[in-house]
Amino acid sequence: MTSHQKLDQSLPIYFNAEEVAERLRKSKRWLEGVLAEDKRRRPCEQLFQFHLRHGRTRLWTPEA
């Protein structure tokens, strides 16, 4: 195993909104609607805010 293989295996995998919606078998618009509705709740009641941001892009890991 080379150091590059080790490095590649340790990097997290990120999915954008389109990829997450596809994995859920829903549309991107549906996902954005669910996230917007959830964001209007109080912070302690939010259920779906498990994404990271890279600029304006939301990113998710498989664990999230």
C-alpha positions as CSV (number, residue, x, y, z in Angstrom):
1,M,0.0,0.0,0.0
2,T,1.4,3.4,-1.0
3,S,1.0,6.6,0.9
4,H,-1.4,7.8,-1.8
5,Q,-3.7,4.9,-1.3
6,K,-3.6,5.5,2.4
7,L,-4.4,9.2,1.9
8,D,-7.3,8.4,-0.6
9,Q,-8.9,6.0,1.8
10,S,-8.8,8.5,4.7
11,L,-10.5,11.3,2.8
12,P,-14.2,11.7,3.4
13,I,-16.7,11.3,0.6
14,Y,-19.0,14.3,0.0
15,F,-22.3,14.4,-1.9
16,N,-24.0,17.5,-3.2
17,A,-27.7,18.1,-3.1
18,E,-28.4,16.5,-6.5
19,E,-26.5,13.3,-5.5
20,V,-28.3,13.2,-2.1
21,A,-31.7,13.6,-3.8
22,E,-30.9,10.9,-6.3
23,R,-29.8,8.5,-3.4
24,L,-33.2,9.3,-1.7
25,R,-35.0,8.8,-5.0
26,K,-36.5,12.3,-4.7
27,S,-36.0,15.5,-6.6
28,K,-33.5,18.2,-5.7
29,R,-36.4,20.6,-5.4
30,W,-38.0,18.3,-2.8
31,L,-34.8,18.1,-0.8
32,E,-34.4,21.9,-0.8
33,G,-38.0,22.3,0.3
34,V,-37.5,19.9,3.2
35,L,-34.3,21.7,4.3
36,A,-35.9,25.1,4.0
37,E,-38.9,24.0,6.1
38,D,-36.6,22.5,8.7
39,K,-34.5,25.6,8.8
40,R,-37.5,27.7,9.9
41,R,-37.8,25.6,13.1
42,R,-36.0,26.5,16.3
43,P,-32.4,25.2,16.4
44,C,-33.2,22.6,19.0
45,E,-36.1,21.2,16.8
46,Q,-34.2,21.0,13.5
47,L,-33.9,17.5,12.2
48,F,-32.2,17.7,8.8
49,Q,-29.3,20.3,9.2
50,F,-26.5,17.7,9.0
51,H,-24.7,19.2,6.0
52,L,-21.5,21.1,5.6
53,R,-21.0,24.2,3.5
54,H,-18.3,24.8,0.9
55,G,-19.1,28.3,-0.2
56,R,-22.8,28.3,-1.1
57,T,-22.8,24.5,-1.8
58,R,-24.2,22.1,0.8
59,L,-22.3,18.9,1.2
60,W,-23.2,15.7,3.0
61,T,-21.1,12.7,4.0
62,P,-22.6,9.1,3.9
63,E,-22.8,9.2,7.7
64,A,-25.0,12.3,7.7
